[in-house]
Amino acid sequence: MLPFVYAAMRMAPAGVRAIGSAMFDVGFQKTRIVLQQWNRKFRPSQMRLDGRIPDIFMVSSMQIHSAQCEALIRDACRIDPAYRPLIIAGGPKTIYEPWDVFSADPLDPWGADVAVTGEEHVLLSLLEVLLSIRAHRESLRMTFIRARNSGLLDDIPGLVYAQADGDGAAEELVDTGIQRLLGDLDELPHPVLGYQLFEPPSNKTTLGYQALPADKIPKYSRIGSLVLTLGCKFACPYCPIPAYNQRQYRVKSGERIADEMHRLYREYGLHYFFGTDDNFFNDKVRTLDIVETLARSELDGIRLRRKIRWGTEVTVHDTLQMKDHLREVRNAGIRALWLGVEDMTATLIKKGQSVDSTSEAFRLLQARGIAPMPMMMHHDKQPLYTPGRPYGLLNQARLLRKAGAVSLQVLMITPATGAKFYEDAFTSGMAYESVAGRRVEPHMLDANYVVASEHPKPWRKQFNIMAAYLYFYNPLRFLFAVVRPKSRLYLADAGMQLLGMWGLGRTIQRTFGWALRLMRRNIKHVTRVPASRIPMRSVDGAAASHALPGTPRAASTQLNVKVPIGSPGTHSWE
């Protein structure tokens, strides 16, 4: 669906690839990365590596994938306990709502062994503790249980684990606190390591004999995703990014980024990259260090920009701050920038944008041969069209197109885990539980569906999104892009029109029925925050760091006592 069409299938996500790189970097070379978009029928209970069940099964999930995440964990729990791997859950959903990977039903005891609510180094710290006490021929899951029961995990911020009776449902969750962030992103494992671990696309339930060959990577992941910077100076209420990064801005050096692009080009033939930045232009000095280094960089004696193309995300405000350096930005290989415009009139959120500033930023980018790719947020107060004023959704789509926008993304403002707006969306009754008898499913929280609104006719919001896309992506605009191009980016413009029309067809197919349901007005609202039903506490018995309002408090506290751990003759004490 728009705006994720094509990229969803042709760009391996940076998150799971980063975890694979970290595992390989510390010696776990028998690691396999399975992407559900390539391996839809994969079942953990059937997986084998070198003829045996792996020691660890990890699953990463966004909010929209949580139903499938649960299905995978449930299937892994069907493995005989004597051979069951250590089940670790992580990813954006788990970072903010770790309780969702644990069962609260004693009659249905499934669940992960531990949730990682942080980045790669939190996982590695966990494994370091486990391997330091692992007994001979002991399964890693049994080692984990010993470490958990003896309190050895409590000094690792960024974990949530369950206290349970045997393999039963979780009785309480212990939260070790908020992760400590890695300050220097150059210390992250090299992404080239993870690309050699991908499971080949197939319809099989188990794993292939070997990972995807290097020469097949460009076929299935034409675009390489790279972590370049993390953090943003703005604090939009619907966005979890600033809080996640603890109000910090972290970057890789230009030399490290150049090396990553060089190696991925040479070893896997990747020409196109997407920087998974929150706001690449956030810090002007650091940005210039990166782009100037990339502009000077060479591949086999040829400038990097002639071999590699890439894009990333920025804001209108920071683009104008960089307006005198956009030539250097293009020389660094950037050919497209996704700009968080949200609302050109700044009614929804103010990030230094306005109609005039947005138009200026887009024209500056067009003049330098960089494709502007606006990202818009539709909301209850915004009409479809306003005569004589640039407030309506179609009015803004027209202005963006006139200013040189090559693509358009329009999403409905939706509750996102970790955002300030998240709790209010539920307590105010804005969020939907079901519409005309159909429950709001996790995958519908991708902002393509209207699932949270106070508008008396929410079906209009759903049709407004379709109308904006139809206005921007249509055969007539494609013909104009080919026959009467207005800029040097006419090939990119025509290509995005084709891609947009394809994605629009899929989007209408999937959301039209939902719009009809909204017209029937039989809407049931959620009135409470989706907090944990399992009691939660910190390691010292206080309130858990990741608990939302309404979470029951654990009645007991854990006492750490000195017990021998490890194999006979090699006891350490805690």
N, C-alpha and C positions, 0 to 999 in steps of 0.2 A: 504494500500500500504506500501511497505517498505519505511522507517524503522519503521513505526508506527503500523504495523499489530499486532494484539492482544492487545497491550497496549491501543490502541485507544478505545477499547470496555471493557477492564477489569481493567481500572485504572481511578477512578473518578478524574477529574482535581482538582489540589490544589487551583486554583484561586477562582472558584465559591464556592467551599466548605469553603474556608476561609471567604468569604463574608457571607455565611450562618451562620458560627460560630460566626462572629461578631454581626450579627442581633440577634441571639439567646442569646448571652452573655449580651446584653443590654436590654433584655426584650421582643423582638419581637419573641415570641415562636411560633406564628402561621405563620411560614415561611416555604416555600417549595422550594427545589432545583430541577429544571427540567433539565435533561441532554438530549440534542437533539439526541445523539447516542443511547439513550434508549427510547426516546419518540419522534419519528420522525414526528408524526402527530399532536403534541400538537399545539393548537391555543390559544393565549392569550385572544382573544375575547370570548372564551368559558370557561375560567377558573373560578372556584368558590372554596372558602375556607370557610367551615362551612356555605355553602349556599349563600355566597355573594361574590361580586367581590372584590379582594384584594385592599388595599389602595395604594400599591406600586407594580409596575412591573419593574424588573431590568433585563437587558440583557447584557451578557458579550461576547465579540467576539475577536478572533484573526483575522489577516489579511485575512486568507483563508476562514473564515466564514462570511465575511462581507455581502455577498448577502443574506444569511439566516437571519442575524441580521436585515437587512433592512426589510425583509419579516415579521419578528416577530413584529417589531415596527409598521409597516403599519397595521398589523392585530389588534394590541392593540389600534391604533387610530380609529378603526371602532366602538369602544365602545362609547355609548352615552356620550357626554361631561359631562352630569350631574352625571355620575357614573364612568367616566374614571379614572383609577389610575394615580398616579404620575409615569411617565416613566423616568427611569434613565438608561443611557447606560454607560458601562465601559469595562474594559479588555484591552489587549495589543494593539488592533487596535485603540480603542478610545483614549488611552493615547497619541498616536502620531498623529492621524488624527481625532480629535473630530468632525470636520465639517461634516463627512460622515454620522452622525446619525441625521442630520437635512436636511429638504427639502429646496431647493432654488427655486422651481417652484410654483408660486402662484396658478396654476391650479391643483397642486397635493400636497396639504399641509399636509404632514405627518411629523413625527419627534419626537425625544425624547424631554422631557422637559428640561433635563440637562444632560451633559456628565461629568463623573467623570474621571479626568486624573491623578488619584493617587491611593493610596492604601486604606485599610479598614478605617483608621482613618479619611480620607477626607470625605468618605461617612457618617461616624458617626457624624462628625462635621456639615455636612449639615442637617442631621436629628435632631440634637440637636437644631439648630437654628429654624427649622420649628416647632418642638414640643413646643418650648418655647413661641411661639406666636399663636399657633393654637386656633381658636375660637371654642366654643361648637358646635358640630355636623357639623363642617366645613370639607370638603374633604381636604385631604393633598395636592392635586394638587392646589386647590384654595389658600391654605396657602402658597404654593410655589410661586404662581403668585404674591401674596402680598409682600412676602419677596423679590422676584426678583425686583419688581417695586420700592421698597423702598430702595434698595441698601444693604439689610442686608446680601446678599451672597458674597459681594465683598471683605470681609475680610477673606474668606476661600480660600487659595491658592489650586489650583487643580480642579477648576470647569470651564466649558464652558457652557453658557446658551444663549438661543436665545431671542432677542427682536423682538416681532411680534405683529401684529394687531389682537387681539383675538386669534382664532385657525388657523390663516393663516400661510403661509410659513414664515420662518425666514427672517427678514429684515437685521439683523446684529447679529453677535455673540460676546459676551462679555467673555473675557478670564481673569480669576482671577489670573493667574500666575502659576509658577511651584510649585508642591507640596513640602511640608516639609516632609522629610523622618523620619520614626520612627527609632531611633538609636538602641534600645535594643529589639531584636525580641522576647525575653521572655515575653514582654508585649502584644503580639498578643493573641487573644482568643484561647482557646484550640481546636485543630482540632476534638476532640471527639464530640464536640457539633454539628458540621456540619453533621456528618455521620448519625444523627438521623432525618435528614430533606429531604432525597432524595425521589423523586417521584418514585414509582415502575415502572419498564419498562412495556410499554403497547403500543397498537396502538390507544388509545383513544385521542380525541381532547381536553379533559378537564382533570382535576386533579382527582386523586383517593380519596377515602374516608379517607385514612390515609397514612402516609409515609411508606417507605420500612421498614419492620421489621428488627430488629437487626440481627436475625439469617440468613437473606437473603443477608446481605451485602457481605460476602465472595464469594457468588455465582456470583454476578454481578460486584463487585470491588475487585477482588482477590488481587490486589496490592494496597497498601495504599500510596498516595502521600503526602509527608511532606516537608514543607519549613524549611530547616535547616540553610542555609547561603545564603546571597545575595551579589553579586558583584564579580568582577574579575580584576586582576592587568593589564591584557593585554588590548590593544585597537585595536582590529581587525577592519578594515574599514567597513566590511560587518555585524558587530554585534552591536546591540543597547544597550547591557547590561551595559557597563561602564557609558555611558551617563545617562541611566535611573537611575542608582544608584548614580549619581552625584559623581563618582569616589570614593565612599565609599565602605567599606566591612563590612557587618553586619552579626551577628551570633546569634544563640541561645546557651544557655549554655548546657553542657553535661547533667546536671541534668534535664533540661526541656525536652530535646530530649528523654532521657530515660523514663521519665514520660509519654510522648506522646505515645511511643511504648508500654509501659506497659498497659496503659488504652485501647488503640485500640485493643490490643491482648485480654485482659480480657473481654471487653464489646462487641467486634464484631468478635473476633476470627481471626483477621488479623495476618498472619505470615510473609508476604512479604511487603517490603516497598521500595519506590523510593524517594530519596532525590532530590528535584527539585533545586539543587544547580547550580550556574553558574560555580563555580570552588571550590570544597570542600577542596582541598589542598592549596588554595590560601595563607593562613596564617598558617605557620607551628605550631606556638605556640598555636593558637586557635584550630587548628585541633587536636593536641595532647590532649588538654584538653577534647575535645568531645570523641575521641576514647578511651582514658584511662578510662573515666567515664563509657562509655558503656561496656568496657571490664570487669569492676568490677561489673557491674549491674547484679542483679539476678531477676528471675521471679519464685515465689513459691519455693525458695531455689535452683533453677537451673540457671546456667549461661545464660545470655540473648542470647548469640550466639548459644545456643542449641535449642532455641525456635524461634528465629527471624532471617530472612535473609534480607539483603537490599543492594542496590547499588546506585550509584550517578555518577556525572560527575566531571572529573578532567582534567589536562593537563599533557603532557609528562614531561615537565620541572619540574613541582611541584611533580610529582610522584618520580622522581629521587632524589629530595630534601628530600623525605620521605622514601627513600629506607631502611634506618636502622630501620624503625618503621613499616614496612609492616606486621610483625607478629602481632603487637598490633592492626593494622587496621583490620586484619582478625578476631582477637579475639573480636573485637567490633561488629561482625556480618556481615561485608561487604563481599559479595561473587562475586560482579561484579562491574567493573568500566568502564564507558564510557569515552574514551579519545579523546579530540579534536585534532586529528593528522592533519587534513586538507590536508597537503601535506608533505610527509616525507622529501622532499628535501628543504623545506622552501622557495620555489619559490613563492608561492601564498602569504604566510604570515609567519613571523618569530615569533615563540613563544618558542624558545629554543629547538625546535625539529630538529632532523636529522635522517638519516637512522640508524646510530649506536645507538644514544640515544633512539630512539623509540624501536628498537629491544631489547636493554638492559632493558628498562622499562617493556616491555611485558614479557620478560623471568623472571624478578624478581617477577612480579605479579603471573605468572603461578607457580613459585616455592612455593609461599605462598598460593596457592589454591584460588586465586582471578582471575576471568575470565576477560581478557582484551577485551573491546568492542570498536574498533576504529571507529571514525566518520571522513569521508573523504569529501573534497570539490573538485569537478571536475571543471575545468575552461578552457577557450578558448585555452590557450597556452599549455595545457597538452595533449600529444597524447595518444592513446590507449596503444601503446607498443613502447619501445625504446631498441633496441638490445644493450646489454652490459652496459646499464645505468639504474639506479633505478628511472627514471623520469616518465615513462609511467604509466598509471592507472593500467594496468594488472601487471606490474613489482612490483608496490607497494602492490597490493592485494596479490601477491605471497609472498613477504617479510613479510607482516603482518601475513599471515597464517603460514609461517614457524616459526615466532617468538612466535606463540601461540594464535593468535587472535581467539576468539570463535564466534564472529559475525562480520559483516561488514556493515557499512552505507556509501553510496555514494550519495551525493546530488549535484546538479548543483548550482553554485553560482547564487543567485537570489536577486533582490532588496528587502530589508527588511525595513519596516517602522522604523524610528528612527536611522538608521545607517548612517555613513558618506557617504557610497557608494550609498545611496538611490537616492539622487538628481542627481548625476553624471550619473547614469544609464539611466535617462530619458533625461537629457540635451544633452548627447553625442549621443543619438539615439540608444543606446544599447538595450533598452527595447522594446518589441513587443506590438503592439496594437491588431493585428490580423494576422493569418497565413492561407493562402489559403481560406479566407472567414470566418474563425472561430475566433471569438474574444477570447482574453485571459481572462478567467474568474477568479474571485478571488481565487477559490479553487485550481487553477493551479499554484499559487504562493507558493506552499509547497516545492519547489526545486526538485521535481521529474520530472517536465516538464522543457524543455529548453524554457524559455520565455524571456531571455535577453542574447544576444550573439553578438559578432562582428566577429565570425568565418564565413568564406565564405561558409562553408557547415555545418550549425548547426545541421543537422540531424545526423551527425557523433557523436556529443556530446550525443544525445539522445540514440543512439545505443551503445555508449561506456559504459554508465551507465548500460544498460542491460547486456552487455558482462562481465563487472566486477562482477555483481551479479551472473551471470551464472557460472563464473569461481569459485566463492567462495561457492555458494550454489548449490549442485547437488547430485544426488543419489550416485555417486561414493565416494564423501567425507563423506556422511552419513555412507556408509558401512565401510570405513576406520575408522571412529570414533567409530564404534561399535566393529569391528573385530580386528583392529590393533590400539588401542588407544595409543597415544604418551604422554599423560599427565593424571594426576589425575582428570582432569575436563572432562573426556570423556563423562559422562552422559549429562553434560551441552552442550558439543560440539554437540552431536547427537541430542539433543532436539532443539538447535538453527538451525541445518541443516534442520530439518523438518519444523520448523516455517519459516525459510528463504525461503525454496522452495515454501511453501504456499503463502507467501507474494510476491515472485517473479512472480508467476503465475498471481496474481492480478495486479501487477505493469506492466507487459508486456501487459496484456489485455487492460489496460487503456492508456498506453503511446505509444503503437505501431502505432496506427492510427495517433497520433500527429507527430511521426517521419516521417511518409509518407507525411503528410502535409508539414513538413519542407523541404522535398526533392523537393517539387513543387516550392519552393523559392518565392512564392507570399506573401511576408512578408511586412506588414505595420508597421512602427516604431512609437513609441511615442516620441514626441520632446519637451514636456513640463512636468514639475513636476506636479503630480496630486494634486494641491493645492485647497483650498476652493474657490468655486464660490461665497460664501456668504461673504460680508465684515466682517472683524474681527478687534477688538481693545481690548486693556487692559481696566481696570476699569477707568483709568485716561485719556483715549483717545489715548494713545501711541500705538505702534505696539504690537500686541498680541504675547505672548511667544510661542504659538504653531503654529503660522502661517508660512507656507513655502513660498519661493520666488514665486511671482506671485499672492499672495493673495490680493484682493482689500482691501483698508483701509476704515473703516467706516468714513463717513463724519461728523457725529455728536458725541458728547460726552454726557455721562449720568450725570445729576446733582442730587446728593442726597439731598433731602429736608426733613425737619421735618414733618412727617405725623404720625397720631396716628395709631397704629397697635395693634391687640389683641382684645379681647372681651370687651364689654362696662364695664367701671369701673376698667379695669385692663390694661390701656394703658401703653405701654412703648414707648420711643421716639427715633427716629434716624434722 
